[in-house]
Structures are given as structure tokens and as C-alpha cells.
Amino acid sequence: KKMDSDEYDETLERLQIELAKAQAWLQSAGKRVMSLFEGRDAAGKGGTIFALRQYMNPRTARNVALTKPS
């Protein structure tokens, strides 16, 4: 079943808030997490990363873009 736009937006916002709470817990516990996104060009990695980072505290999270391997 395809999710309609309103349901998607509500679900995304709820999950973004939960992710921000998890970030605060990780920081207070002194823990770290690394996420790795790999895929073909135009696979949606950039949009996914943007959606994940939208509610996160930028002082305690960072993005690192790696170049293509030679």
C-alpha cells in the first residue's frame, strides 16, 4: 500500500523527533553512532540524509562526504 503525502509527512516528522531524542540520549550517555549511506547516483541518498538531519542538533552531528575511490 502506498502511503499518501499527509501520512508520510506526519510519520516523517514523528520519526525525526524520535531521532532528535535519541541524539540527545546518545550525547548525554557519551555514546557515538555512525551511519553510512552508499548507493548509485540519484538513488535518494541526499534527500534521506537531509530528512534525517533536519531536526538534529548540528553541534553534535556532522556529515562527511567521501570521494569516489580511485
DSSP file (Angstrom, degrees, kcal/mol; ACC not computed):
  #  RESIDUE AA STRUCTURE BP1 BP2  ACC     N-H-->O    O-->H-N    N-H-->O    O-->H-N    TCO  KAPPA ALPHA  PHI   PSI    X-CA   Y-CA   Z-CA
    1    1 A K              0   0    0      0, 0.0     2,-0.3     0, 0.0     0, 0.0   0.000 360.0 360.0 360.0 130.0    0.0    0.0    0.0
    2    2 A K        -     0   0    0      1,-0.0     2,-0.3     0, 0.0     0, 0.0  -0.630 360.0-125.6 -81.4 136.4    1.4    3.4   -1.0
    3    3 A M        -     0   0    0     -2,-0.3    -1,-0.0     1,-0.1     2,-0.0  -0.637  24.2-125.3 -81.8 133.9    1.4    6.0    1.8
    4    4 A D     >  -     0   0    0     -2,-0.3     4,-2.5     1,-0.1     5,-0.2  -0.325  26.9-103.5 -76.7 167.2   -0.3    9.3    0.9
    5    5 A S  H  > S+     0   0    0      1,-0.2     4,-2.6     2,-0.2     5,-0.2   0.877 118.0  48.8 -60.9 -43.9    1.5   12.6    1.3
    6    6 A D  H  > S+     0   0    0      2,-0.2     4,-2.3     1,-0.2    -1,-0.2   0.921 112.9  47.7 -64.6 -43.6   -0.1   13.7    4.5
    7    7 A E  H  > S+     0   0    0      2,-0.2     4,-2.5     1,-0.2     5,-0.2   0.902 112.0  51.2 -63.4 -40.7    0.5   10.4    6.2
    8    8 A Y  H  X S+     0   0    0     -4,-2.5     4,-3.0     2,-0.2     5,-0.2   0.940 110.2  48.4 -60.7 -48.6    4.1   10.4    5.0
    9    9 A D  H  X S+     0   0    0     -4,-2.6     4,-2.3     1,-0.2    -2,-0.2   0.901 113.2  47.3 -61.2 -42.2    4.7   13.9    6.4
   10   10 A E  H  X S+     0   0    0     -4,-2.3     4,-2.1     2,-0.2    -1,-0.2   0.917 114.8  45.8 -65.3 -43.6    3.2   13.1    9.8
   11   11 A T  H  X S+     0   0    0     -4,-2.5     4,-2.4     2,-0.2     5,-0.2   0.917 112.4  51.0 -65.7 -43.5    5.2    9.9   10.1
   12   12 A L  H  X S+     0   0    0     -4,-3.0     4,-2.4    -5,-0.2    -2,-0.2   0.926 111.0  47.8 -60.8 -45.9    8.4   11.6    8.9
   13   13 A E  H  X S+     0   0    0     -4,-2.3     4,-2.1    -5,-0.2    -1,-0.2   0.915 111.6  50.4 -63.3 -42.4    8.0   14.4   11.5
   14   14 A R  H  X S+     0   0    0     -4,-2.1     4,-1.9     1,-0.2    -1,-0.2   0.915 113.6  45.2 -61.4 -43.3    7.3   11.9   14.3
   15   15 A L  H  X S+     0   0    0     -4,-2.4     4,-2.2     2,-0.2    -1,-0.2   0.847 109.4  55.3 -71.5 -33.3   10.3    9.8   13.5
   16   16 A Q  H  X S+     0   0    0     -4,-2.4     4,-2.1     2,-0.2    -1,-0.2   0.899 108.0  49.6 -64.3 -39.4   12.6   12.9   13.1
   17   17 A I  H  X S+     0   0    0     -4,-2.1     4,-2.1     2,-0.2    -2,-0.2   0.909 110.1  50.4 -65.4 -41.9   11.6   14.0   16.6
   18   18 A E  H  X S+     0   0    0     -4,-1.9     4,-2.3     1,-0.2    -2,-0.2   0.884 109.3  51.9 -62.4 -38.2   12.4   10.5   17.9
   19   19 A L  H  X S+     0   0    0     -4,-2.2     4,-2.3     2,-0.2    -2,-0.2   0.894 107.8  51.2 -65.3 -39.8   15.8   10.7   16.2
   20   20 A A  H  X S+     0   0    0     -4,-2.1     4,-2.1     2,-0.2    -2,-0.2   0.885 109.9  50.2 -64.3 -38.2   16.5   14.0   17.9
   21   21 A K  H  X S+     0   0    0     -4,-2.1     4,-2.3     2,-0.2    -2,-0.2   0.910 110.0  50.2 -64.3 -41.9   15.6   12.5   21.3
   22   22 A A  H  X S+     0   0    0     -4,-2.3     4,-2.8     1,-0.2    -2,-0.2   0.887 108.2  53.4 -63.4 -38.3   17.9    9.6   20.5
   23   23 A Q  H  X S+     0   0    0     -4,-2.3     4,-2.4     2,-0.2    -1,-0.2   0.924 108.9  48.6 -62.1 -44.4   20.7   12.0   19.6
   24   24 A A  H  X S+     0   0    0     -4,-2.1     4,-2.3     2,-0.2    -2,-0.2   0.907 112.6  48.5 -62.7 -41.5   20.2   13.8   23.0
   25   25 A W  H  X S+     0   0    0     -4,-2.3     4,-2.1     2,-0.2    -2,-0.2   0.928 110.8  50.4 -64.2 -44.8   20.4   10.5   24.8
   26   26 A L  H  X>S+     0   0    0     -4,-2.8     5,-2.6     1,-0.2     4,-0.6   0.908 111.5  48.7 -59.9 -42.2   23.5    9.4   22.9
   27   27 A Q  H ><5S+     0   0    0     -4,-2.4     3,-0.9     1,-0.2    -1,-0.2   0.926 112.3  47.1 -64.9 -44.4   25.2   12.7   23.8
   28   28 A S  H 3<5S+     0   0    0     -4,-2.3    -1,-0.2     1,-0.2    -2,-0.2   0.814 113.7  49.0 -68.6 -28.3   24.3   12.5   27.5
   29   29 A A  H 3<5S-     0   0    0     -4,-2.1    -1,-0.2    -5,-0.2    -2,-0.2   0.502 111.8-120.3 -87.0  -5.1   25.5    8.9   27.6
   30   30 A G  T <<5 +     0   0    0     -3,-0.9    -3,-0.2    -4,-0.6     2,-0.2   0.768  66.4 139.0  72.8  24.9   28.8    9.7   25.9
   31   31 A K      < -     0   0    0     -5,-2.6     2,-0.3    -6,-0.2    -1,-0.2  -0.564  38.7-149.5 -99.7 164.6   28.0    7.3   23.0
   32   32 A R        -     0   0    0     -2,-0.2     2,-0.4    -3,-0.1    -5,-0.0  -0.951   5.9-164.3-133.1 153.6   28.6    7.7   19.3
   33   33 A V        -     0   0    0     -2,-0.3     2,-0.4     2,-0.0    -2,-0.0  -0.995   3.2-160.3-136.2 141.7   26.8    6.4   16.2
   34   34 A M        -     0   0    0     -2,-0.4     2,-0.4     2,-0.0    -2,-0.0  -0.988   4.9-166.7-122.4 133.8   28.0    6.3   12.6
   35   35 A S        -     0   0    0     -2,-0.4     2,-0.5     2,-0.0    -2,-0.0  -0.956   4.5-160.9-117.0 138.4   25.6    6.0    9.6
   36   36 A L        -     0   0    0     -2,-0.4     2,-0.5     2,-0.0    -2,-0.0  -0.979   2.4-166.0-122.7 127.4   26.9    5.1    6.2
   37   37 A F        +     0   0    0     -2,-0.5     2,-0.4     2,-0.0    -2,-0.0  -0.960  15.0 168.9-114.5 123.4   24.9    5.8    3.0
   38   38 A E        +     0   0    0     -2,-0.5     2,-0.3     7,-0.0    -2,-0.0  -0.994  16.7 110.7-134.4 139.4   26.0    4.1   -0.1
   39   39 A G        -     0   0    0     -2,-0.4     3,-0.1     5,-0.0     4,-0.1  -0.966  60.1 -59.5 173.6 174.9   24.3    3.8   -3.5
   40   40 A R    >   -     0   0    0     -2,-0.3     3,-1.2     1,-0.2     5,-0.3  -0.188  68.2 -77.7 -68.5 163.9   24.1    4.8   -7.1
   41   41 A D  T 3  S+     0   0    0      1,-0.2    -1,-0.2     2,-0.1     0, 0.0  -0.344 118.7  17.1 -59.2 144.6   23.8    8.4   -8.3
   42   42 A A  T 3  S+     0   0    0     -3,-0.1    -1,-0.2     1,-0.1    -2,-0.1   0.754  85.2 128.3  62.0  27.6   20.2    9.7   -8.0
   43   43 A A  S <  S-     0   0    0     -3,-1.2    -2,-0.1    -4,-0.1    -1,-0.1   0.518  84.3-101.7 -89.1  -5.4   19.3    6.9   -5.5
   44   44 A G  S  > S+     0   0    0     -4,-0.1     4,-2.0    -5,-0.1     5,-0.2   0.580  81.1 131.4  98.9  11.7   17.9    9.4   -2.9
   45   45 A K  H  > S+     0   0    0     -5,-0.3     4,-2.7     1,-0.2     5,-0.2   0.935  73.2  49.5 -63.0 -46.3   20.8    9.4   -0.5
   46   46 A G  H  > S+     0   0    0      1,-0.2     4,-2.4     2,-0.2    -1,-0.2   0.904 112.1  47.2 -61.7 -43.5   21.0   13.2   -0.3
   47   47 A G  H  > S+     0   0    0      2,-0.2     4,-2.3     1,-0.2    -1,-0.2   0.871 112.6  50.0 -65.8 -37.4   17.2   13.6    0.4
   48   48 A T  H  X S+     0   0    0     -4,-2.0     4,-2.3     2,-0.2    -2,-0.2   0.925 111.5  47.7 -66.6 -44.9   17.3   10.9    3.0
   49   49 A I  H  X S+     0   0    0     -4,-2.7     4,-2.3     2,-0.2    -2,-0.2   0.913 111.8  50.9 -63.1 -42.4   20.3   12.4    4.8
   50   50 A F  H  X S+     0   0    0     -4,-2.4     4,-1.2    -5,-0.2    -2,-0.2   0.931 110.7  48.6 -59.9 -45.7   18.6   15.8    4.7
   51   51 A A  H  < S+     0   0    0     -4,-2.3     4,-0.4     1,-0.2     3,-0.2   0.886 113.0  47.9 -63.1 -38.9   15.4   14.4    6.2
   52   52 A L  H  < S+     0   0    0     -4,-2.3     3,-0.4     1,-0.2    -1,-0.2   0.885 115.9  43.2 -68.0 -38.5   17.3   12.6    8.9
   53   53 A R  H >< S+     0   0    0     -4,-2.3     3,-0.8     1,-0.2    -1,-0.2   0.589  87.2  93.5 -84.9 -10.7   19.4   15.7    9.8
   54   54 A Q  T 3< S+     0   0    0     -4,-1.2    -1,-0.2     1,-0.3    -2,-0.1   0.840  98.4  27.1 -56.3 -40.3   16.5   18.2    9.7
   55   55 A Y  T 3  S+     0   0    0     -3,-0.4    -1,-0.3    -4,-0.4    -2,-0.1   0.446  99.9 108.4-101.8  -2.1   15.7   18.1   13.4
   56   56 A M  S <  S-     0   0    0     -3,-0.8   -36,-0.1    -4,-0.2     5,-0.1  -0.393  79.0-105.1 -79.9 154.9   19.1   17.1   14.7
   57   57 A N    >   -     0   0    0      1,-0.2     3,-1.4   -37,-0.1     4,-0.4  -0.679  25.0-154.6 -76.9 115.3   21.4   19.3   16.7
   58   58 A P  T 3  S+     0   0    0      0, 0.0     3,-0.2     0, 0.0    -1,-0.2   0.669  87.8  69.0 -69.3 -14.2   24.2   20.4   14.2
   59   59 A R  T 3  S+     0   0    0      1,-0.2    -2,-0.0     3,-0.0     3,-0.0   0.734 110.8  31.5 -74.2 -20.2   26.6   21.0   17.1
   60   60 A T  S <  S+     0   0    0     -3,-1.4     2,-0.4     1,-0.0    -1,-0.2   0.304 115.8  60.6-120.1   8.9   26.8   17.3   17.9
   61   61 A A        -     0   0    0     -4,-0.4     2,-0.3    -3,-0.2    -1,-0.0  -0.986  58.3-178.3-134.7 146.1   26.3   15.8   14.4
   62   62 A R        -     0   0    0     -2,-0.4     2,-0.4    -3,-0.0    -3,-0.0  -0.993  19.1-137.8-144.6 153.6   28.3   16.1   11.3
   63   63 A N        -     0   0    0     -2,-0.3     2,-0.4     2,-0.0    -2,-0.0  -0.874  13.5-168.1-106.4 141.0   28.3   14.9    7.7
   64   64 A V        -     0   0    0     -2,-0.4     2,-0.6     2,-0.0    -2,-0.0  -0.978   8.0-155.4-129.7 118.8   31.4   13.7    5.9
   65   65 A A        -     0   0    0     -2,-0.4     2,-0.3     0, 0.0    -2,-0.0  -0.835  12.0-153.6 -95.6 123.2   31.2   13.3    2.1
   66   66 A L        -     0   0    0     -2,-0.6     2,-0.1     1,-0.1    -2,-0.0  -0.718  13.9-122.3 -95.7 145.8   33.7   10.8    0.8
   67   67 A T        -     0   0    0     -2,-0.3     3,-0.1     1,-0.1    -1,-0.1  -0.334  40.3 -81.9 -79.0 166.1   35.1   11.0   -2.7
   68   68 A K        -     0   0    0      1,-0.1    -1,-0.1    -2,-0.1     2,-0.1  -0.399  53.5-104.1 -63.8 142.9   34.8    8.1   -5.2
   69   69 A P              0   0    0      0, 0.0    -1,-0.1     0, 0.0    -3,-0.0  -0.402 360.0 360.0 -67.4 147.5   37.5    5.5   -4.7
   70   70 A S              0   0    0     -2,-0.1    -2,-0.1    -3,-0.1     0, 0.0   0.452 360.0 360.0 -94.9 360.0   40.3    5.7   -7.3
